[in-house]
Amino acid sequence: MGNKEDYEKALRDAVDNISVVAVRYAEDTRRLVIELDANRGPGPHEDHTLTISVRDADIAVTKDKIPHDWLSIGTGFIDPRLSRVAGSLLIELETKAHKAGIDI
């Protein structure tokens, strides 16, 4: 996993990459909160929990057990597996938001 700085950069880059996926899905990223390992305590963790929620609403989707090696380190590209997970979570989140009468 490398050192702490590399680990934290991998997490930040993954969140940025997931934001790019959200843009591709025509989501307003200002309305989204994208978190890795929320409420898990400090890492490093071998696998991660991805949570995407609607800002200022109690609507969220989560995927556990995302392997750390799915978070790219310095490549500038999102791992296709992480992209698919993020895309499916965004679809699920949009469905939940629409049912609650919230546009994202």
C-alpha positions as CSV (number, residue, x, y, z in Angstrom):
1,M,0.0,0.0,0.0
2,G,3.0,2.3,0.2
3,N,3.4,5.1,2.8
4,K,0.7,7.1,4.4
5,E,0.9,10.0,1.9
6,D,0.5,7.6,-1.0
7,Y,-2.4,5.9,0.7
8,E,-4.2,9.2,1.3
9,K,-3.5,10.4,-2.2
10,A,-5.0,7.2,-3.6
11,L,-8.2,7.8,-1.5
12,R,-8.4,11.5,-2.7
13,D,-7.8,10.5,-6.3
14,A,-10.4,7.8,-6.2
15,V,-13.0,10.3,-4.9
16,D,-12.0,12.7,-7.7
17,N,-12.3,9.9,-10.2
18,I,-15.8,8.9,-8.9
19,S,-16.8,12.6,-9.3
20,V,-15.8,12.3,-13.0
21,V,-18.0,9.2,-13.3
22,A,-20.9,11.2,-11.7
23,V,-20.4,13.9,-14.3
24,R,-20.6,11.3,-17.0
25,Y,-23.9,10.2,-15.5
26,A,-25.1,13.8,-15.7
27,E,-25.2,14.2,-11.9
28,D,-24.7,17.5,-10.3
29,T,-21.6,16.8,-8.2
30,R,-22.3,19.8,-6.0
31,R,-25.3,17.8,-4.7
32,L,-23.3,14.7,-3.9
33,V,-21.1,13.7,-1.1
34,I,-18.6,11.0,-2.0
35,E,-16.7,9.3,0.8
36,L,-14.4,6.4,1.2
37,D,-14.3,4.7,4.6
38,A,-16.7,7.1,6.3
39,N,-16.9,6.2,10.0
40,R,-14.3,3.4,9.7
41,G,-11.4,5.1,11.5
42,P,-7.9,5.7,10.2
43,G,-6.4,3.4,7.7
44,P,-4.7,1.9,6.0
45,H,-7.4,-0.5,5.1
46,E,-7.0,-3.4,2.6
47,D,-10.5,-2.8,1.3
48,H,-12.8,0.2,1.4
49,T,-16.4,1.3,1.8
50,L,-17.7,3.7,-0.8
51,T,-20.6,5.9,0.2
52,I,-22.3,8.3,-2.1
53,S,-25.0,10.5,-0.6
54,V,-27.2,13.4,-1.5
55,R,-26.0,16.6,0.3
56,D,-28.5,17.8,3.0
57,A,-30.7,14.7,2.6
58,D,-30.9,11.3,4.2
59,I,-30.4,9.4,1.0
60,A,-27.2,7.3,0.5
61,V,-25.9,4.2,-1.2
62,T,-22.9,2.1,0.0
63,K,-20.7,-0.6,-1.4
64,D,-18.4,-2.5,0.9
65,K,-15.2,-4.5,0.2
66,I,-13.8,-2.5,-2.6
67,P,-10.2,-3.7,-2.9
68,H,-7.5,-1.1,-2.3
69,D,-5.8,-2.0,-5.6
70,W,-8.9,-0.7,-7.5
71,L,-7.9,2.8,-6.4
72,S,-5.4,3.9,-9.0
73,I,-2.2,5.5,-7.8
74,G,-0.9,8.2,-10.1
75,T,-2.2,6.7,-13.3
76,G,-4.7,9.4,-14.0
77,F,-7.3,6.8,-15.0
78,I,-10.0,5.2,-13.0
79,D,-10.0,1.4,-12.6
80,P,-12.8,0.1,-14.8
81,R,-14.1,-2.0,-11.8
82,L,-14.3,1.0,-9.6
83,S,-16.0,2.9,-12.4
84,R,-18.7,0.2,-12.8
85,V,-19.3,0.1,-9.0
86,A,-19.6,3.9,-8.9
87,G,-21.9,3.9,-11.9
88,S,-24.3,1.3,-10.4
89,L,-24.3,3.2,-7.1
90,L,-25.1,6.5,-8.9
91,I,-28.1,4.8,-10.7
92,E,-29.3,3.4,-7.3
93,L,-28.9,6.8,-5.6
94,E,-30.8,8.6,-8.4
95,T,-33.6,6.1,-8.1
96,K,-33.8,6.6,-4.3
97,A,-33.7,10.4,-4.7
98,H,-36.5,10.4,-7.3
99,K,-38.7,8.3,-5.1
100,A,-38.1,10.8,-2.3
101,G,-38.9,13.7,-4.7
102,I,-35.4,15.0,-4.8
103,D,-33.6,15.9,-8.0
104,I,-29.8,15.3,-8.1
